[in-house]
Amino acid sequence: MQQLKLEPDDETFVYSRIGMALISAQRVEFITTKLLDLLTEFDSSVYGVTTEEFLDLSNKSKDKRKTLGNVFKLLKLNPKLVIENELDNYLKDRNLFIHRFWQTYLTSQTVEQAVKAAEFCYSFGAFSDRITSFFKGFIFFLALRHVKDRDHVDGDLKLWEHDFDYFLSSLDKKHLE
């Protein structure tokens, strides 16, 4: 492979994609932690949608650090409400991004490597958007337990109505599209 040096504009573009991927990963971690908190705090008395094992383990883990891997492990205890292989694939990509991105994509500054790095970041960002939408839909689903129908969901949550449709469609297909 010919070693082509990146131009400063190429490097700036790659770093902008890395920033986009980082923010999208943080968004996933934020929404999944919120979902886990809602399920842990209210499920046994309000929602009634999770397994006993989930409730037991989530209560025991309240004082533990909530890594994304631990959050996903707890959520997978409810197989009817999550798509396990999608969570596994996302976690694999997220861990590559957080722990091995430089090693995998940026050890030499070639144009080819920059393209691969930018493509990974774009793909990871799109995957993050799908996961985020899925979990927003899950939270919307939980909100439906408190209202007559979806038209009566509170204002901010009402913005997630299309995420709820995505949540249902994804569960039905067992895949995030």
Backbone as CSV, one residue per row, in Angstrom:
resi,resn,N_x,N_y,N_z,CA_x,CA_y,CA_z,C_x,C_y,C_z
1,MET,0.842,-1.171,0.000,0.000,0.000,0.000,0.890,1.237,0.000
2,GLN,0.578,2.148,-0.865,1.337,3.391,-0.944,1.019,4.261,0.271
3,GLN,2.035,4.801,0.912,1.847,5.647,2.091,1.564,7.082,1.637
4,LEU,0.318,7.436,1.574,-0.070,8.794,1.227,-0.292,9.564,2.514
5,LYS,0.329,10.701,2.631,0.162,11.515,3.838,-1.149,12.280,3.761
6,LEU,-1.787,12.389,4.902,-3.027,13.162,4.966,-2.740,14.648,4.865
7,GLU,-3.599,15.300,4.184,-3.560,16.760,4.172,-4.215,17.251,5.454
8,PRO,-3.873,18.461,5.918,-4.502,18.965,7.158,-6.028,18.944,7.114
9,ASP,-6.627,19.206,5.953,-8.089,19.173,5.854,-8.630,17.759,6.054
10,ASP,-7.902,16.747,5.542,-8.319,15.352,5.725,-8.304,14.987,7.204
11,GLU,-7.245,15.397,7.884,-7.115,15.094,9.303,-8.231,15.770,10.104
12,THR,-8.538,16.998,9.781,-9.623,17.718,10.458,-10.953,17.008,10.229
13,PHE,-11.185,16.524,9.018,-12.420,15.807,8.725,-12.522,14.537,9.563
14,VAL,-11.434,13.777,9.638,-11.438,12.545,10.424,-11.737,12.871,11.887
15,TYR,-11.090,13.893,12.417,-11.327,14.244,13.815,-12.759,14.742,14.037
16,SER,-13.349,15.374,13.053,-14.756,15.788,13.202,-15.670,14.562,13.248
17,ARG,-15.351,13.523,12.461,-16.133,12.274,12.498,-15.949,11.576,13.844
18,ILE,-14.746,11.616,14.393,-14.505,11.019,15.710,-15.346,11.745,16.756
19,GLY,-15.403,13.048,16.691,-16.231,13.823,17.629,-17.701,13.479,17.506
20,MET,-18.172,13.339,16.275,-19.569,12.954,16.041,-19.851,11.588,16.657
21,ALA,-18.925,10.642,16.465,-19.110,9.293,17.008,-19.087,9.320,18.534
22,LEU,-18.217,10.128,19.096,-18.137,10.230,20.558,-19.447,10.754,21.146
23,ILE,-19.983,11.811,20.567,-21.254,12.372,21.060,-22.377,11.357,20.902
24,SER,-22.395,10.630,19.794,-23.462,9.642,19.599,-23.342,8.510,20.626
25,ALA,-22.132,8.114,20.972,-21.935,7.079,22.002,-22.402,7.584,23.362
26,GLN,-22.110,8.839,23.667,-22.550,9.403,24.944,-24.071,9.484,25.015
27,ARG,-24.699,9.769,23.889,-26.171,9.834,23.841,-26.775,8.461,24.155
28,VAL,-26.189,7.409,23.604,-26.661,6.043,23.884,-26.487,5.732,25.370
29,GLU,-25.336,6.043,25.919,-25.098,5.760,27.338,-26.073,6.529,28.227
30,PHE,-26.370,7.765,27.867,-27.308,8.573,28.644,-28.704,7.964,28.612
31,ILE,-29.205,7.640,27.420,-30.591,7.159,27.306,-30.736,5.767,27.912
32,THR,-29.723,4.904,27.781,-29.848,3.569,28.364,-29.781,3.615,29.886
33,THR,-28.983,4.521,30.417,-28.929,4.680,31.874,-30.269,5.198,32.392
34,LYS,-30.879,6.147,31.679,-32.207,6.649,32.065,-33.234,5.523,32.044
35,LEU,-33.208,4.718,30.998,-34.143,3.602,30.891,-33.937,2.620,32.034
36,LEU,-32.706,2.266,32.310,-32.413,1.332,33.399,-32.892,1.902,34.733
37,ASP,-32.656,3.195,34.955,-33.114,3.825,36.191,-34.637,3.755,36.313
38,LEU,-35.342,4.045,35.218,-36.812,3.973,35.234,-37.293,2.561,35.546
39,LEU,-36.714,1.595,34.875,-37.134,0.214,35.090,-36.810,-0.256,36.499
40,THR,-35.642,0.096,36.991,-35.227,-0.337,38.324,-36.092,0.303,39.402
41,GLU,-36.377,1.587,39.234,-37.116,2.311,40.275,-38.604,1.987,40.284
42,PHE,-39.193,1.826,39.115,-40.654,1.738,39.057,-41.229,0.420,38.570
43,ASP,-40.390,-0.502,38.120,-40.981,-1.648,37.427,-41.844,-2.540,38.295
44,SER,-41.387,-2.904,39.450,-42.172,-3.879,40.225,-43.540,-3.346,40.609
45,SER,-43.645,-2.039,40.844,-44.919,-1.493,41.286,-45.709,-0.790,40.180
46,VAL,-45.041,-0.357,39.115,-45.724,0.451,38.106,-45.795,-0.232,36.746
47,TYR,-44.664,-0.637,36.202,-44.639,-1.129,34.830,-44.928,-2.615,34.714
48,GLY,-44.296,-3.414,35.541,-44.515,-4.850,35.492,-44.134,-5.504,34.187
49,VAL,-43.044,-5.048,33.559,-42.671,-5.600,32.259,-41.355,-6.378,32.279
50,THR,-40.606,-6.312,33.371,-39.304,-6.976,33.388,-39.361,-8.281,34.165
51,THR,-38.278,-9.018,34.105,-38.202,-10.304,34.786,-37.794,-10.102,36.246
52,GLU,-38.085,-11.088,37.058,-37.665,-11.051,38.467,-36.150,-10.978,38.568
53,GLU,-35.471,-11.715,37.702,-34.006,-11.704,37.716,-33.476,-10.296,37.455
54,PHE,-34.101,-9.586,36.507,-33.707,-8.203,36.231,-33.863,-7.350,37.483
55,LEU,-35.032,-7.427,38.114,-35.278,-6.603,39.295,-34.294,-6.919,40.414
56,ASP,-34.019,-8.184,40.618,-33.090,-8.586,41.664,-31.679,-8.053,41.374
57,LEU,-31.192,-8.299,40.171,-29.832,-7.874,39.823,-29.705,-6.361,39.714
58,SER,-30.734,-5.685,39.193,-30.636,-4.229,39.068,-30.648,-3.558,40.434
59,ASN,-31.411,-4.093,41.368,-31.390,-3.535,42.723,-30.046,-3.770,43.398
60,LYS,-29.445,-4.928,43.149,-28.125,-5.214,43.719,-27.047,-4.342,43.084
61,SER,-27.261,-3.897,41.861,-26.224,-3.143,41.149,-26.379,-1.629,41.280
62,LYS,-27.322,-1.163,42.087,-27.548,0.280,42.204,-26.287,1.045,42.598
63,ASP,-25.451,0.431,43.435,-24.258,1.130,43.898,-23.039,0.863,43.018
64,LYS,-23.179,-0.025,42.052,-22.065,-0.341,41.157,-21.984,0.694,40.044
65,ARG,-20.804,0.778,39.440,-20.601,1.655,38.296,-21.430,1.123,37.128
66,LYS,-22.157,2.001,36.481,-23.036,1.579,35.397,-22.312,1.707,34.057
67,THR,-21.494,0.711,33.750,-20.860,0.692,32.434,-21.919,0.286,31.414
68,LEU,-21.681,0.625,30.175,-22.643,0.263,29.139,-22.795,-1.253,29.061
69,GLY,-21.714,-1.976,29.240,-21.789,-3.439,29.241,-22.689,-3.956,30.340
70,ASN,-22.583,-3.388,31.541,-23.451,-3.806,32.657,-24.904,-3.433,32.398
71,VAL,-25.141,-2.252,31.865,-26.512,-1.818,31.549,-27.125,-2.766,30.516
72,PHE,-26.378,-3.064,29.442,-26.890,-3.967,28.411,-27.132,-5.359,28.978
73,LYS,-26.250,-5.826,29.847,-26.412,-7.154,30.452,-27.733,-7.219,31.217
74,LEU,-28.049,-6.165,31.956,-29.316,-6.136,32.689,-30.501,-6.072,31.729
75,LEU,-30.406,-5.228,30.711,-31.520,-5.094,29.773,-31.776,-6.392,29.012
76,LYS,-30.733,-7.181,28.761,-30.904,-8.453,28.037,-31.638,-9.498,28.867
77,LEU,-31.840,-9.226,30.144,-32.622,-10.148,30.969,-34.110,-10.056,30.642
78,ASN,-34.460,-9.147,29.767,-35.845,-8.952,29.319,-35.902,-9.178,27.809
79,PRO,-35.766,-10.430,27.368,-35.588,-10.703,25.941,-36.752,-10.266,25.051
80,LYS,-37.937,-10.108,25.602,-39.058,-9.675,24.769,-39.015,-8.176,24.488
81,LEU,-38.169,-7.451,25.244,-38.140,-5.996,25.121,-36.839,-5.458,24.536
82,VAL,-35.923,-6.317,24.212,-34.668,-5.879,23.596,-34.295,-6.852,22.483
83,ILE,-33.339,-6.445,21.666,-32.831,-7.291,20.597,-31.371,-7.573,20.949
84,GLU,-31.165,-8.733,21.547,-29.877,-9.059,22.161,-28.705,-8.943,21.194
85,ASN,-28.827,-9.486,19.995,-27.686,-9.434,19.078,-27.344,-8.009,18.665
86,GLU,-28.336,-7.124,18.593,-28.066,-5.717,18.278,-27.287,-5.053,19.423
87,LEU,-27.673,-5.373,20.665,-26.941,-4.830,21.805,-25.509,-5.347,21.800
88,ASP,-25.320,-6.625,21.524,-23.980,-7.207,21.478,-23.132,-6.551,20.387
89,ASN,-23.716,-6.379,19.207,-22.980,-5.757,18.101,-22.633,-4.305,18.413
90,TYR,-23.584,-3.592,19.005,-23.310,-2.194,19.352,-22.190,-2.118,20.385
91,LEU,-22.261,-2.950,21.389,-21.243,-2.937,22.438,-19.862,-3.271,21.862
92,LYS,-19.813,-4.197,20.931,-18.542,-4.542,20.281,-17.978,-3.325,19.533
93,ASP,-18.823,-2.649,18.752,-18.375,-1.457,18.025,-17.996,-0.325,18.969
94,ARG,-18.781,-0.143,19.998,-18.501,0.916,20.968,-17.173,0.656,21.671
95,ASN,-16.922,-0.590,22.042,-15.655,-0.905,22.709,-14.468,-0.733,21.768
96,LEU,-14.641,-1.083,20.502,-13.580,-0.818,19.530,-13.323,0.689,19.460
97,PHE,-14.381,1.468,19.370,-14.240,2.919,19.275,-13.549,3.491,20.512
98,ILE,-13.972,3.086,21.680,-13.440,3.649,22.924,-12.043,3.124,23.245
99,HIS,-11.788,1.845,23.006,-10.549,1.234,23.482,-9.494,0.948,22.405
100,ARG,-9.926,0.798,21.131,-8.957,0.386,20.117,-9.051,1.178,18.817
101,PHE,-9.737,2.299,18.814,-9.929,3.049,17.576,-8.604,3.518,16.990
102,TRP,-7.790,4.156,17.800,-6.513,4.659,17.295,-5.671,3.511,16.762
103,GLN,-5.578,2.445,17.544,-4.780,1.285,17.164,-5.283,0.664,15.860
104,THR,-6.600,0.637,15.693,-7.194,0.008,14.517,-7.139,0.900,13.281
105,TYR,-7.350,2.204,13.445,-7.541,3.081,12.295,-6.524,4.212,12.128
106,LEU,-5.775,4.552,13.142,-4.963,5.769,13.026,-3.479,5.581,13.318
107,THR,-2.985,4.357,13.248,-1.566,4.154,13.559,-0.650,4.756,12.501
108,SER,-1.103,4.836,11.278,-0.348,5.542,10.236,-1.312,6.500,9.554
109,GLN,-0.807,7.621,9.163,-1.689,8.635,8.595,-1.730,8.528,7.077
110,THR,-2.452,7.518,6.619,-2.647,7.357,5.181,-4.067,7.780,4.836
111,VAL,-4.253,8.117,3.589,-5.592,8.474,3.128,-6.524,7.278,3.271
112,GLU,-6.017,6.085,2.936,-6.841,4.888,3.042,-7.302,4.665,4.485
113,GLN,-6.383,4.842,5.414,-6.744,4.649,6.818,-7.718,5.732,7.282
114,ALA,-7.528,6.953,6.796,-8.448,8.036,7.151,-9.854,7.743,6.648
115,VAL,-9.948,7.204,5.442,-11.258,6.859,4.873,-11.916,5.782,5.722
116,LYS,-11.144,4.740,6.089,-11.699,3.672,6.929,-12.133,4.212,8.291
117,ALA,-11.350,5.097,8.868,-11.695,5.689,10.160,-12.988,6.496,10.058
118,ALA,-13.087,7.325,9.022,-14.293,8.138,8.834,-15.509,7.255,8.560
119,GLU,-15.331,6.190,7.761,-16.450,5.269,7.484,-16.917,4.566,8.756
120,PHE,-15.961,4.121,9.585,-16.343,3.491,10.844,-17.129,4.471,11.703
121,CYS,-16.626,5.701,11.823,-17.303,6.701,12.662,-18.710,6.982,12.155
122,TYR,-18.865,7.088,10.839,-20.188,7.334,10.273,-21.116,6.160,10.561
123,SER,-20.634,4.940,10.333,-21.432,3.743,10.576,-21.795,3.621,12.058
124,PHE,-20.829,3.851,12.927,-21.062,3.782,14.355,-22.066,4.861,14.793
125,GLY,-21.955,6.053,14.242,-22.905,7.118,14.559,-24.322,6.755,14.139
126,ALA,-24.459,6.154,12.962,-25.791,5.732,12.490,-26.344,4.618,13.380
127,PHE,-25.490,3.686,13.786,-25.904,2.607,14.690,-26.336,3.204,16.026
128,SER,-25.585,4.172,16.509,-25.934,4.852,17.763,-27.296,5.528,17.655
129,ASP,-27.567,6.142,16.510,-28.871,6.784,16.302,-29.999,5.757,16.371
130,ARG,-29.783,4.580,15.778,-30.821,3.540,15.810,-31.034,3.022,17.233
131,ILE,-29.948,2.785,17.950,-30.058,2.315,19.340,-30.755,3.367,20.200
132,THR,-30.372,4.630,20.023,-30.997,5.716,20.779,-32.492,5.773,20.506
133,SER,-32.865,5.695,19.245,-34.276,5.732,18.882,-35.025,4.556,19.491
134,PHE,-34.427,3.381,19.445,-35.042,2.193,20.028,-35.323,2.406,21.517
135,PHE,-34.336,2.921,22.250,-34.516,3.099,23.692,-35.434,4.276,24.019
136,LYS,-35.476,5.294,23.186,-36.480,6.349,23.374,-37.881,5.751,23.200
137,GLY,-38.025,4.884,22.217,-39.300,4.197,22.008,-39.676,3.326,23.184
138,PHE,-38.694,2.694,23.790,-38.921,1.866,24.978,-39.437,2.753,26.114
139,ILE,-38.835,3.912,26.312,-39.278,4.831,27.365,-40.692,5.324,27.057
140,PHE,-40.987,5.612,25.799,-42.338,6.011,25.406,-43.326,4.889,25.741
141,PHE,-42.936,3.656,25.449,-43.754,2.482,25.772,-44.081,2.468,27.266
142,LEU,-43.085,2.720,28.105,-43.322,2.751,29.551,-44.276,3.874,29.939
143,ALA,-44.182,5.000,29.258,-45.062,6.139,29.555,-46.514,5.825,29.218
144,LEU,-46.745,4.942,28.275,-48.117,4.596,27.891,-48.891,3.928,29.025
145,ARG,-48.180,3.365,29.980,-48.847,2.713,31.113,-49.602,3.714,31.979
146,HIS,-49.311,5.006,31.797,-49.888,6.040,32.667,-50.936,6.900,31.977
147,VAL,-51.248,6.621,30.726,-52.187,7.459,29.979,-53.213,6.588,29.258
148,LYS,-54.276,7.237,28.844,-55.356,6.548,28.140,-54.889,5.980,26.795
149,ASP,-54.169,6.776,26.024,-53.626,6.329,24.746,-52.431,7.214,24.372
150,ARG,-51.798,6.917,23.271,-50.566,7.615,22.896,-50.766,9.095,22.642
151,ASP,-51.979,9.529,22.368,-52.246,10.952,22.170,-52.170,11.750,23.468
152,HIS,-52.158,11.077,24.598,-52.165,11.757,25.891,-50.818,11.722,26.615
153,VAL,-49.770,11.328,25.916,-48.428,11.322,26.494,-47.960,12.770,26.660
154,ASP,-47.206,13.023,27.736,-46.709,14.376,28.026,-45.887,14.958,26.878
155,GLY,-45.775,16.288,26.893,-45.147,17.071,25.837,-43.803,16.597,25.327
156,ASP,-42.781,16.558,26.183,-41.451,16.173,25.723,-41.426,14.736,25.217
157,LEU,-42.114,13.845,25.914,-42.166,12.454,25.469,-42.937,12.317,24.151
158,LYS,-43.877,13.194,23.923,-44.663,13.154,22.684,-43.751,13.243,21.457
159,LEU,-42.607,13.931,21.627,-41.646,14.046,20.533,-41.037,12.691,20.159
160,TRP,-41.163,11.700,21.031,-40.581,10.376,20.810,-41.600,9.384,20.257
161,GLU,-42.729,9.857,19.800,-43.761,8.956,19.291,-43.258,8.136,18.099
162,HIS,-42.516,8.769,17.191,-41.972,8.007,16.046,-40.938,6.986,16.522
163,ASP,-40.254,7.274,17.642,-39.312,6.308,18.210,-40.065,5.089,18.754
164,PHE,-41.255,5.316,19.277,-42.081,4.214,19.754,-42.456,3.294,18.590
165,ASP,-42.837,3.889,17.471,-43.153,3.082,16.287,-41.924,2.281,15.842
166,TYR,-40.764,2.915,15.892,-39.514,2.237,15.544,-39.226,1.100,16.525
167,PHE,-39.459,1.336,17.799,-39.281,0.323,18.845,-40.135,-0.908,18.538
168,LEU,-41.421,-0.688,18.274,-42.332,-1.804,17.983,-41.929,-2.542,16.709
169,SER,-41.611,-1.793,15.678,-41.208,-2.392,14.408,-39.926,-3.208,14.572
170,SER,-38.980,-2.670,15.313,-37.710,-3.368,15.535,-37.905,-4.653,16.335
171,LEU,-38.741,-4.595,17.362,-39.014,-5.804,18.138,-39.664,-6.861,17.253
172,ASP,-40.576,-6.425,16.413,-41.273,-7.348,15.525,-40.295,-8.009,14.558
173,LYS,-39.373,-7.221,14.002,-38.409,-7.734,13.029,-37.170,-8.340,13.671
174,LYS,-37.009,-8.120,14.981,-35.805,-8.579,15.700,-34.527,-8.004,15.098
175,HIS,-34.660,-6.767,14.602,-33.521,-6.118,13.946,-33.750,-4.610,13.928
176,LEU,-32.671,-3.847,14.074,-32.753,-2.390,13.941,-32.440,-2.026,12.501
177,GLU,-33.342,-1.301,11.877,-33.103,-0.907,10.471,-32.811,0.561,10.372
